Amino acid sequence: MKKFVFILLTTVLILNIFADKLYDTRTGRYIDLDEARKIIKKFDVIYVGEIHDQKPYHDAQLNIIRLLSDENISVGMEYFNRRYNNVLKDYFQYNRFSNDEFLTRSNYYKTWGFDLSLYQDIFDELYKDNIPGFGINLDRSIVSKVARGGLETLSTEERIQLPYLHLNDFPAHKKYIKEVFTHMGMKMRFSPEMFNNFYTAQTIWEDTMAHSVWARMKENPKEKIVVLVGQGHLVYRFGIPERVKMRKKHAYCTIIPVYKDELSKENMSVKYADYLYVLDAVKSEK
């Protein structure tokens, strides 16, 4: 009887994990996550987007990590500054201190600050399976400083932290960011003259995270990398993915979670993403 109950519970858990589906924008076909496993393991880098305060998005990210559990993977995260990667290595790979100490040493609350319950399951999964996790972000103060006053306001110490910037290589990205800037400006009274600094700051953000992924690829060429990041850095691929590819040619895919009632002609387009992770959930209102 106990064995039957165990098998039943295990089956229910598996069915829950695989309740969601992926929509392949290239073929217009829905695929279950069991089939998705065979597809996404062919890529060198798998980007999975999120809306930071939506737990189902993080559950989707966790499911993608689990689909690749039999692969040699590492997980890059926007949530951590890359200067703390030794801390992440000691915690996720070697379990050298407690979760609370990890969060303190990695400066999670100051660097990120979103409710920990949104991310804890992902952190627990990496810790449990000793999956390497690494930060891809940089000091927020640098981005803010450039947004206010431009590159010339940075000190020499701050400038040397920056990678090569692709400021003029992605005109579609610039147009996209300008639309975001204009929308924000209506609420925050930005002047049009501020856009150049705003765009430079955004490019610093994108290129630093792209550089971090490239550096991991270079150091660990046999790994597959899962990148967890806000979906604004992934849509249309010009935020992070294509910037990594400019540094090193490789095969990648973008996976953007979306609630099933928010599917649209735009997000189902191949230009938007390679796959949509269609969430069988209702959006929570904040």
Backbone as numpy.savetxt, mean C-alpha at the origin, in Angstrom:
# Nx Ny Nz CAx CAy CAz Cx Cy Cz
-16.77 -36.68 17.22 -17.60 -35.48 17.22 -16.73 -34.23 17.22
-15.70 -34.21 18.08 -14.80 -33.06 18.15 -14.11 -32.84 16.81
-13.71 -33.97 16.18 -13.04 -33.88 14.89 -13.98 -33.29 13.85
-15.25 -33.69 13.89 -16.24 -33.17 12.94 -16.43 -31.67 13.13
-16.53 -31.23 14.40 -16.70 -29.81 14.70 -15.49 -29.01 14.21
-14.29 -29.56 14.43 -13.07 -28.88 13.98 -13.07 -28.72 12.46
-13.42 -29.77 11.74 -13.47 -29.71 10.27 -14.51 -28.70 9.82
-15.67 -28.68 10.49 -16.73 -27.75 10.14 -16.29 -26.30 10.34
-15.66 -26.02 11.49 -15.18 -24.67 11.77 -14.11 -24.25 10.79
-13.22 -25.17 10.45 -12.17 -24.87 9.48 -12.77 -24.54 8.12
-13.78 -25.32 7.73 -14.44 -25.08 6.44 -15.11 -23.71 6.42
-15.76 -23.34 7.54 -16.42 -22.04 7.63 -15.40 -20.92 7.51
-14.26 -21.07 8.18 -13.21 -20.05 8.12 -12.70 -19.88 6.70
-12.47 -21.00 6.03 -11.97 -20.94 4.65 -13.00 -20.25 3.75
-14.28 -20.61 3.93 -15.32 -19.99 3.11 -15.39 -18.49 3.35
-15.18 -18.08 4.61 -15.20 -16.65 4.92 -14.05 -15.93 4.24
-12.86 -16.56 4.27 -11.69 -15.95 3.65 -11.92 -15.76 2.16
-12.57 -16.73 1.53 -12.73 -16.70 0.09 -14.11 -16.19 -0.34
-14.82 -15.47 0.53 -16.14 -14.96 0.18 -16.05 -13.84 -0.85
-15.00 -13.03 -0.78 -14.83 -11.93 -1.71 -14.30 -12.45 -3.04
-14.32 -11.57 -4.06 -13.85 -11.96 -5.39 -12.96 -10.87 -5.96
-12.16 -11.24 -6.94 -11.40 -10.28 -7.72 -12.07 -10.09 -9.07
-12.08 -8.85 -9.51 -12.56 -8.55 -10.85 -11.36 -8.21 -11.72
-11.15 -8.98 -12.77 -10.04 -8.77 -13.69 -10.46 -7.73 -14.73
-9.86 -6.54 -14.66 -10.28 -5.47 -15.55 -9.87 -5.73 -17.00
-8.89 -6.59 -17.21 -8.44 -6.88 -18.58 -9.40 -7.82 -19.31
-9.96 -8.76 -18.55 -10.86 -9.74 -19.18 -12.33 -9.48 -18.88
-12.61 -8.63 -17.89 -13.99 -8.38 -17.50 -14.61 -9.57 -16.78
-13.76 -10.37 -16.13 -14.22 -11.61 -15.52 -14.00 -11.57 -14.00
-14.96 -12.13 -13.25 -14.79 -12.28 -11.81 -14.10 -13.60 -11.52
-13.17 -13.58 -10.57 -12.47 -14.81 -10.19 -12.48 -14.92 -8.68
-12.64 -16.14 -8.18 -12.61 -16.31 -6.73 -11.15 -16.26 -6.26
-10.98 -16.14 -4.96 -9.63 -15.92 -4.44 -8.75 -17.15 -4.56
-9.35 -18.33 -4.65 -8.55 -19.53 -4.84 -7.88 -19.50 -6.21
-8.62 -19.06 -7.23 -8.04 -18.92 -8.56 -7.07 -17.74 -8.59
-7.40 -16.69 -7.84 -6.56 -15.50 -7.80 -5.16 -15.83 -7.29
-5.09 -16.79 -6.36 -3.80 -17.21 -5.82 -2.84 -17.61 -6.95
-3.34 -18.39 -7.90 -2.50 -18.88 -9.00 -2.05 -17.75 -9.91
-2.88 -16.71 -10.00 -2.58 -15.60 -10.90 -1.58 -14.64 -10.28
-1.84 -14.17 -9.06 -1.02 -13.10 -8.50 0.38 -13.58 -8.09
0.54 -14.90 -7.88 1.87 -15.39 -7.50 2.86 -15.31 -8.67
2.37 -14.99 -9.87 3.25 -14.85 -11.02 3.95 -13.50 -11.06
3.49 -12.55 -10.23 4.04 -11.20 -10.26 5.18 -11.03 -9.25
6.09 -10.13 -9.57 7.20 -9.83 -8.66 6.75 -8.90 -7.54
5.90 -7.95 -7.87 5.37 -7.00 -6.87 3.86 -6.96 -7.00
3.18 -7.06 -5.85 1.72 -7.02 -5.80 1.33 -5.84 -4.92
0.73 -4.84 -5.51 0.29 -3.66 -4.77 -1.16 -3.82 -4.38
-1.46 -3.58 -3.10 -2.85 -3.69 -2.63 -3.21 -2.38 -1.94
-4.20 -1.70 -2.48 -4.57 -0.38 -1.98 -5.46 -0.44 -0.74
-5.70 0.74 -0.19 -6.57 0.83 0.98 -7.15 2.23 1.08
-8.27 2.32 1.77 -8.73 3.58 2.36 -8.43 3.42 3.84
-7.64 4.30 4.39 -6.99 4.07 5.68 -7.95 3.73 6.81
-9.14 4.34 6.83 -10.02 4.14 7.98 -11.11 3.09 7.73
-10.92 2.28 6.67 -11.92 1.26 6.33 -11.35 -0.14 6.59
-11.84 -0.80 7.63 -11.31 -2.11 8.03 -11.44 -3.17 6.94
-12.55 -3.23 6.17 -12.62 -4.26 5.12 -11.47 -4.18 4.11
-10.95 -2.99 3.87 -9.81 -2.85 2.97 -8.59 -3.55 3.54
-8.38 -3.42 4.84 -7.24 -4.07 5.48 -7.44 -5.58 5.58
-8.68 -5.99 5.73 -8.96 -7.43 5.69 -8.63 -8.01 4.32
-8.92 -7.23 3.27 -8.58 -7.67 1.91 -7.07 -7.79 1.76
-6.35 -6.81 2.28 -4.88 -6.86 2.22 -4.36 -8.10 2.93
-4.93 -8.38 4.09 -4.52 -9.56 4.85 -4.79 -10.84 4.06
-5.93 -10.91 3.39 -6.25 -12.09 2.59 -5.25 -12.29 1.45
-4.82 -11.20 0.82 -3.83 -11.30 -0.25 -2.51 -11.83 0.30
-2.11 -11.35 1.46 -0.90 -11.86 2.10 -1.03 -13.36 2.36
-2.20 -13.77 2.85 -2.41 -15.20 3.14 -2.42 -16.04 1.87
-2.92 -15.48 0.78 -2.91 -16.22 -0.48 -1.49 -16.54 -0.92
-0.53 -15.70 -0.49 0.86 -15.87 -0.89 1.71 -16.48 0.22
1.05 -17.10 1.19 1.76 -17.60 2.37 2.78 -18.69 2.06
2.61 -19.37 0.92 3.57 -20.42 0.58 4.69 -19.89 -0.31
4.72 -18.57 -0.53 5.76 -17.94 -1.33 6.77 -17.25 -0.43
7.93 -16.94 -0.98 8.94 -16.15 -0.28 8.58 -14.68 -0.47
7.92 -14.08 0.52 7.43 -12.70 0.36 7.95 -11.79 1.45
7.93 -10.50 1.16 8.08 -9.46 2.16 6.93 -8.48 1.96
6.68 -7.65 2.96 5.54 -6.74 2.90 6.02 -5.31 3.17
5.89 -4.45 2.18 6.22 -3.04 2.34 4.99 -2.26 2.76
5.16 -1.35 3.75 4.01 -0.65 4.32 4.23 0.85 4.37
3.21 1.57 3.95 3.23 3.03 4.01 3.24 3.52 5.45
2.82 2.68 6.38 2.58 3.10 7.76 3.86 3.40 8.53
5.01 2.97 8.01 6.26 3.12 8.74 7.29 3.91 7.94
8.04 4.73 8.66 9.18 5.43 8.09 10.30 4.42 7.87
10.94 4.46 6.72 11.96 3.47 6.40 13.19 3.56 7.30
13.31 4.66 8.04 14.45 4.77 8.96 14.35 3.77 10.12
13.15 3.20 10.32 12.94 2.25 11.41 12.93 0.79 10.93
13.49 0.53 9.78 13.39 -0.82 9.22 14.14 -1.87 10.04
15.16 -1.47 10.77 15.83 -2.43 11.66 14.89 -2.87 12.78
14.04 -1.95 13.25 13.05 -2.29 14.27 12.04 -3.28 13.70
11.56 -3.00 12.48 10.59 -3.89 11.84 11.19 -5.28 11.62
12.45 -5.32 11.25 13.12 -6.61 11.03 13.22 -7.39 12.34
13.60 -6.71 13.41 13.73 -7.38 14.70 12.40 -7.91 15.21
11.33 -7.19 14.90 10.02 -7.61 15.40 9.39 -8.68 14.53
9.22 -8.42 13.26 8.50 -9.35 12.40 9.28 -10.63 12.13
10.56 -10.52 11.86 11.34 -11.71 11.52 11.86 -12.45 12.73
12.25 -11.71 13.76 12.94 -12.35 14.89 12.18 -12.29 16.20
11.02 -11.62 16.23 10.16 -11.60 17.43 10.93 -11.20 18.68
11.74 -10.16 18.58 12.65 -9.82 19.67 12.04 -8.97 20.77
10.85 -8.42 20.55 10.21 -7.67 21.63 8.70 -7.72 21.47
8.01 -7.14 22.44 6.54 -7.20 22.48 5.93 -6.27 21.44
4.63 -6.48 21.22 3.91 -5.63 20.28 3.93 -4.17 20.72
3.73 -3.93 22.02 3.74 -2.55 22.52 5.09 -1.89 22.31
6.14 -2.65 22.58 7.49 -2.10 22.41 7.77 -1.83 20.93
7.29 -2.72 20.09 7.46 -2.53 18.65 6.80 -1.23 18.19
5.58 -0.99 18.63 4.86 0.21 18.22 5.56 1.47 18.71
6.16 1.38 19.89 6.89 2.53 20.42 8.18 2.75 19.65
8.94 1.68 19.45 10.24 1.80 18.78 10.09 2.21 17.31
9.02 1.78 16.68 8.81 2.11 15.26 8.16 3.48 15.08
7.80 4.10 16.21 7.19 5.44 16.19 5.85 5.43 15.45
5.13 4.31 15.56 3.88 4.15 14.81 2.90 5.27 15.08
2.70 5.61 16.34 1.64 6.55 16.68 1.92 7.96 16.17
3.19 8.33 16.10 3.54 9.66 15.59 3.65 9.65 14.07
4.16 8.55 13.50 4.34 8.48 12.05 3.01 8.30 11.34
2.14 7.49 11.93 0.88 7.13 11.26 -0.31 7.62 12.06
-0.58 6.96 13.18 -1.59 7.47 14.09 -3.00 6.98 13.88
-3.26 6.24 12.79 -4.61 5.68 12.62 -4.86 4.61 13.67
-6.12 4.41 13.99 -6.52 3.43 14.99 -5.81 2.11 14.75
-5.10 1.64 15.75 -4.30 0.42 15.63 -5.14 -0.80 15.27
-6.41 -0.82 15.70 -7.26 -1.99 15.43 -7.45 -2.22 13.93
-7.25 -1.18 13.13 -7.38 -1.32 11.68 -6.25 -2.16 11.10
-5.10 -2.15 11.75 -3.88 -2.74 11.20 -3.33 -3.92 11.99
-3.82 -4.10 13.23 -3.21 -5.09 14.11 -3.22 -6.49 13.54
-4.28 -6.88 12.85 -4.35 -8.24 12.28 -3.23 -8.47 11.27
-2.91 -7.45 10.50 -1.81 -7.57 9.53 -0.49 -7.72 10.27
-0.27 -6.89 11.27 0.97 -6.97 12.04 1.11 -8.34 12.71
0.00 -8.85 13.24 0.03 -10.15 13.91 0.37 -11.27 12.93
-0.16 -11.16 11.70 0.11 -12.19 10.69 1.59 -12.21 10.32
2.18 -11.06 10.12 3.60 -11.00 9.78 4.45 -11.53 10.92
4.09 -11.15 12.14 4.83 -11.60 13.32 4.74 -13.11 13.48
3.52 -13.64 13.33 3.29 -15.07 13.54 4.08 -15.92 12.54
4.12 -15.48 11.29 4.78 -16.26 10.24 6.19 -15.77 9.90
6.69 -14.82 10.72 8.05 -14.28 10.51 8.25 -13.76 9.09
7.24 -13.08 8.59 7.32 -12.49 7.24 8.00 -11.13 7.35
9.04 -10.89 6.58 9.71 -9.59 6.64 8.77 -8.44 6.29
8.70 -7.45 7.16 7.94 -6.25 6.89 8.89 -5.07 6.87
8.65 -4.13 5.98 9.55 -2.97 5.92 8.76 -1.70 5.61
9.26 -0.58 6.11 8.62 0.70 5.89 9.10 1.32 4.58
8.21 2.05 3.93 8.58 2.66 2.65 8.45 4.18 2.68
8.00 4.73 3.81 7.71 6.15 3.89 8.91 6.97 4.35
8.77 8.28 4.37 9.83 9.18 4.85 9.25 10.13 5.86
10.10 11.00 6.40 9.64 11.94 7.41 8.53 12.83 6.85
7.41 12.85 7.54 6.29 13.67 7.09 6.66 15.16 7.08
7.59 15.54 7.98 7.99 16.95 8.08 8.62 17.44 6.78
9.32 16.55 6.07 9.96 16.94 4.81 8.91 17.25 3.76
7.92 16.37 3.65 6.85 16.58 2.68 6.10 17.87 2.99
5.80 18.09 4.25 5.06 19.29 4.65 5.87 20.56 4.38
7.15 20.49 4.64 8.03 21.65 4.44 8.08 22.04 2.97
8.20 21.05 2.09 8.24 21.32 0.65 6.89 21.85 0.17
5.81 21.28 0.68 4.47 21.74 0.28 4.27 23.21 0.62
4.87 23.65 1.72 4.71 25.05 2.13 5.65 25.99 1.38
6.93 25.56 1.20 7.91 26.50 0.68 8.79 26.04 -0.46
8.62 24.79 -0.92 9.42 24.31 -2.04 10.70 23.61 -1.61
11.36 23.00 -2.58 12.59 22.23 -2.32 13.68 23.08 -1.69
13.73 24.36 -2.04 14.82 25.21 -1.56 14.77 25.44 -0.06
13.67 25.09 0.57 13.57 25.27 2.02 14.20 24.11 2.80
14.56 23.03 2.10 15.14 21.88 2.78 16.61 22.11 3.10
17.03 21.55 4.22 18.44 21.59 4.60 19.20 20.54 3.79
20.52 20.61 3.83 21.34 19.62 3.13 21.05 18.22 3.66
20.88 18.10 4.96 20.59 16.80 5.58 19.26 16.25 5.09
18.29 17.12 4.91 16.99 16.69 4.42 17.04 16.33 2.94
17.78 17.10 2.16 17.87 16.85 0.72 18.49 15.49 0.41
19.49 15.09 1.20 20.17 13.83 0.89 19.30 12.62 1.20
18.18 12.83 1.87 17.25 11.72 2.12 16.37 11.42 0.91
16.38 12.33 -0.07 15.46 12.19 -1.20 16.09 11.39 -2.33
15.30 10.59 -3.01 15.77 9.88 -4.20 15.67 10.79 -5.41
15.99 10.25 -6.58 15.75 11.00 -7.82 14.25 11.22 -7.97
13.87 12.45 -8.33 12.46 12.79 -8.44 12.03 12.87 -9.90
10.96 12.16 -10.23 10.40 12.17 -11.59 9.32 13.25 -11.67
9.76 14.49 -11.64 8.82 15.60 -11.58 8.08 15.84 -12.90
8.71 15.48 -14.00 8.13 15.80 -15.31 7.85 14.57 -16.17
7.92 13.39 -15.57 7.79 12.16 -16.35 6.38 11.61 -16.42
5.49 12.14 -15.60 4.13 11.60 -15.54 3.10 12.74 -15.61
2.87 13.29 -16.81 1.90 14.39 -16.93 0.49 14.01 -16.47
0.10 12.74 -16.67 -1.23 12.31 -16.22 -1.32 12.35 -14.70
-0.22 12.03 -14.03 -0.16 12.10 -12.57 -0.31 13.55 -12.12
0.37 14.45 -12.80 0.29 15.87 -12.45 -1.14 16.39 -12.61
-1.80 15.95 -13.67 -3.19 16.35 -13.90 -4.09 15.81 -12.79
-3.87 14.57 -12.41 -4.66 13.92 -11.35 -4.48 14.65 -10.03
-3.22 14.98 -9.68 -2.94 15.67 -8.42 -3.52 17.09 -8.45
-3.52 17.70 -9.62 -4.09 19.05 -9.72 -5.58 19.02 -9.44
-6.26 17.98 -9.88 -7.69 17.85 -9.59 -7.91 17.68 -8.08
-7.05 16.89 -7.44 -7.13 16.72 -5.99 -6.87 18.06 -5.30
-5.83 18.76 -5.76 -5.44 20.05 -5.19 -6.57 21.07 -5.32
-7.20 21.10 -6.48 -8.28 22.04 -6.72 -9.46 21.75 -5.80
-9.77 20.46 -5.62 -10.86 20.07 -4.72 -10.54 20.47 -3.28
-9.30 20.21 -2.85 -8.89 20.60 -1.50 -8.89 22.12 -1.36
-8.46 22.79 -2.40 -8.35 24.24 -2.35 -9.67 24.93 -2.15
-10.73 24.33 -2.65 -12.06 24.91 -2.48 -12.43 24.95 -1.00
-11.91 23.99 -0.24 -12.22 23.92 1.19 -11.20 24.69 2.03
-9.92 24.69 1.57 -8.84 25.24 2.38 -8.27 26.55 1.83
-8.88 27.06 0.78 -8.50 28.35 0.21 -7.05 28.38 -0.27
-6.64 27.33 -0.95 -5.31 27.31 -1.55 -5.29 28.27 -2.74
-4.16 28.93 -2.92 -3.99 29.76 -4.11 -3.40 28.90 -5.23
-3.70 29.21 -6.49 -3.16 28.44 -7.61 -1.64 28.40 -7.61
-0.99 29.45 -7.09 0.46 29.52 -7.08 1.09 28.45 -6.17
0.30 27.93 -5.27 0.81 26.93 -4.33 0.93 25.54 -4.96
0.35 25.37 -6.16 0.29 24.03 -6.73 1.66 23.42 -7.00
2.60 24.19 -7.53 3.92 23.63 -7.86 4.59 23.02 -6.65
4.52 23.70 -5.52 5.10 23.15 -4.28 4.33 21.92 -3.82
3.02 21.98 -3.96 2.18 20.85 -3.57 2.52 19.62 -4.41
2.69 19.82 -5.72 2.99 18.70 -6.59 4.40 18.16 -6.34
5.35 19.04 -6.08 6.71 18.58 -5.75 6.68 17.72 -4.49
5.92 18.16 -3.50 5.81 17.39 -2.25 5.19 16.02 -2.52
4.16 15.98 -3.35 3.52 14.71 -3.68 4.49 13.79 -4.42
5.28 14.36 -5.32 6.25 13.57 -6.07 7.33 13.01 -5.14
7.76 13.80 -4.17 8.72 13.31 -3.18 8.15 12.08 -2.48
6.90 12.17 -2.11 6.22 11.08 -1.43 6.19 9.83 -2.31
5.74 9.99 -3.56 5.63 8.85 -4.48 7.01 8.25 -4.78
7.98 9.10 -5.11 9.28 8.58 -5.51 10.05 7.97 -4.35
9.86 8.48 -3.15 10.51 7.87 -1.99 9.98 6.47 -1.74
8.66 6.31 -1.81 8.08 4.99 -1.59 8.46 4.04 -2.72
8.50 4.56 -3.96 8.94 3.74 -5.09 10.39 3.32 -4.92
11.22 4.25 -4.48 12.64 3.95 -4.26 12.81 2.87 -3.19
11.97 2.94 -2.15 12.05 1.95 -1.07 11.71 0.55 -1.57
10.69 0.46 -2.44 10.33 -0.84 -3.01 11.45 -1.34 -3.93
11.99 -0.46 -4.75 13.10 -0.82 -5.65 14.31 -1.31 -4.85
14.63 -0.63 -3.75 15.78 -1.01 -2.94 15.60 -2.40 -2.36
14.37 -2.72 -1.95 14.09 -4.06 -1.42 14.24 -5.11 -2.51
13.77 -4.79 -3.71 13.92 -5.71 -4.85 15.40 -5.97 -5.13
16.18 -4.93 -5.08 17.61 -5.04 -5.37 18.33 -5.89 -4.33
17.96 -5.71 -3.07 18.62 -6.43 -1.98 18.14 -7.88 -1.87
16.91 -8.14 -2.30 16.32 -9.48 -2.14 15.64 -9.89 -3.45
16.42 -10.16 -4.48 15.86 -10.41 -5.81 14.96 -11.64 -5.93
15.03 -12.56 -4.98 14.22 -13.77 -5.06 12.88 -13.64 -4.33
12.68 -12.51 -3.67 11.42 -12.28 -2.95 10.33 -11.76 -3.88
9.10 -12.07 -3.51 7.96 -11.34 -4.04 7.59 -10.30 -2.99
7.18 -9.13 -3.43 6.89 -8.05 -2.50 5.41 -7.68 -2.59
4.76 -7.64 -1.43 3.40 -7.12 -1.33 3.51 -5.72 -0.74
2.93 -4.74 -1.42 2.99 -3.35 -0.97 1.61 -2.90 -0.54
1.50 -2.45 0.72 0.24 -1.98 1.28 0.31 -0.46 1.40
-0.60 0.21 0.70 -0.48 1.67 0.60 -1.83 2.26 0.24
-2.03 3.53 0.56 -3.25 4.21 0.19 -3.50 4.12 -1.31
-4.74 3.87 -1.70 -5.00 3.58 -3.10 -4.76 4.77 -4.02
-4.71 5.98 -3.47 -4.39 7.14 -4.28 -2.99 7.07 -4.87
-2.12 6.27 -4.26 -0.76 6.08 -4.77 -0.69 4.99 -5.84
-1.82 4.30 -6.05 -1.83 3.16 -6.97 -2.72 3.34 -8.18
-3.84 4.05 -8.02 -4.78 4.15 -9.13 -4.10 4.74 -10.37
-4.40 4.19 -11.49 -3.82 4.56 -12.79 -2.32 4.27 -12.87
-1.75 3.70 -11.79 -0.37 3.16 -11.77 0.75 4.20 -11.78
0.43 5.49 -11.92 1.50 6.47 -12.06 2.04 7.02 -10.74
1.44 6.60 -9.61 1.93 7.05 -8.32 3.20 6.34 -7.94
3.08 5.07 -7.54 4.25 4.28 -7.16 4.63 3.24 -8.21
3.69 2.41 -8.71 4.08 1.26 -9.55 4.97 1.58 -10.73
4.61 2.56 -11.55 5.41 2.85 -12.73 6.74 3.52 -12.38
6.80 4.17 -11.24 8.06 4.77 -10.79 9.06 3.68 -10.36
8.53 2.60 -9.79 9.40 1.46 -9.48 9.88 0.83 -10.78
8.98 0.67 -11.73 9.33 0.02 -12.99 10.35 0.84 -13.78
10.34 2.18 -13.63 11.34 3.00 -14.30 12.73 2.73 -13.73
12.77 2.29 -12.46 14.05 1.98 -11.82 14.51 0.56 -12.14
13.55 -0.35 -12.32 13.88 -1.74 -12.64 12.69 -2.40 -13.33
12.90 -2.95 -14.50 11.81 -3.63 -15.21 11.42 -4.90 -14.45
10.14 -5.11 -14.27 9.65 -6.27 -13.54 8.15 -6.40 -13.81
7.58 -7.52 -13.37 6.14 -7.76 -13.53 5.43 -7.38 -12.23
4.40 -6.56 -12.34 3.65 -6.18 -11.15 2.16 -6.15 -11.47
1.36 -6.13 -10.41 -0.08 -5.91 -10.58 -0.59 -5.01 -9.48
-1.65 -4.29 -9.77 -2.30 -3.45 -8.78 -3.67 -4.03 -8.45
-3.96 -4.10 -7.15 -5.25 -4.62 -6.67 -5.88 -3.53 -5.82
-7.04 -3.06 -6.23 -7.73 -2.00 -5.50 -9.03 -2.55 -4.91
-9.14 -2.62 -3.59 -10.42 -3.04 -3.00 -11.52 -2.01 -3.27
-12.73 -2.49 -3.45 -13.87 -1.61 -3.66 -15.13 -2.32 -3.18
-16.01 -1.58 -2.52 -17.28 -2.16 -2.11 -18.11 -2.49 -3.34
-18.83 -3.59 -3.27 -19.54 -4.07 -4.47 -20.58 -3.08 -4.98
-21.13 -2.24 -4.09 -22.12 -1.26 -4.53 -21.47 0.03 -5.03
-20.12 0.06 -5.06 -19.41 1.23 -5.56 -18.66 0.93 -6.87
-18.96 -0.21 -7.46 -18.38 -0.51 -8.77 -18.92 0.48 -9.80
-18.03 0.91 -10.69 -18.42 1.90 -11.69 -17.65 1.68 -12.98
-18.07 2.38 -14.01 -17.37 2.29 -15.29 -15.92 2.72 -15.13
-15.70 3.74 -14.29 -14.33 4.25 -14.10 -13.43 3.23 -13.41
-13.87 2.71 -12.25 -12.96 1.82 -11.52 -12.90 0.42 -12.09
-13.82 0.08 -12.99 -13.75 -1.23 -13.65 -12.93 -1.17 -14.94
-12.36 0.00 -15.21 -11.54 0.18 -16.40 -10.14 -0.37 -16.19
-9.53 -0.93 -17.24 -8.18 -1.45 -17.16 -7.18 -0.35 -16.87
-7.52 0.89 -17.19 -6.62 2.00 -16.91 -6.52 2.26 -15.41
-7.58 1.95 -14.70 -7.67 2.26 -13.27 -6.82 1.31 -12.42
-6.91 0.02 -12.69 -6.19 -0.99 -11.92 -6.19 -2.30 -12.70
-5.35 -3.23 -12.28 -5.35 -4.55 -12.91 -6.48 -5.41 -12.38
-6.69 -5.32 -11.06 -7.75 -6.10 -10.42 -8.47 -5.24 -9.39
-9.76 -5.46 -9.27 -10.53 -4.90 -8.17 -10.82 -6.03 -7.19
-10.53 -5.80 -5.93 -10.91 -6.75 -4.89 -12.32 -6.34 -4.44
-13.32 -7.07 -4.90 -14.71 -6.68 -4.66 -15.13 -7.17 -3.27
-15.35 -6.21 -2.39 -15.66 -6.50 -0.99 -17.13 -6.86 -0.81
-17.36 -7.98 -0.19 -18.72 -8.39 0.14 -19.06 -7.82 1.51
-19.07 -6.47 1.58 -19.27 -5.78 2.86 -19.94 -4.44 2.58
-20.47 -3.83 3.64 -21.11 -2.54 3.55 -20.14 -1.49 4.07
-20.04 -0.39 3.37 -19.12 0.67 3.76 -19.55 1.27 5.08
-18.57 1.44 5.99 -18.88 2.08 7.27 -18.75 3.59 7.12
-19.68 4.32 7.66 -19.66 5.78 7.58 -18.98 6.35 8.81
-18.04 7.29 8.56 -17.31 7.91 9.67 -17.97 9.24 10.02
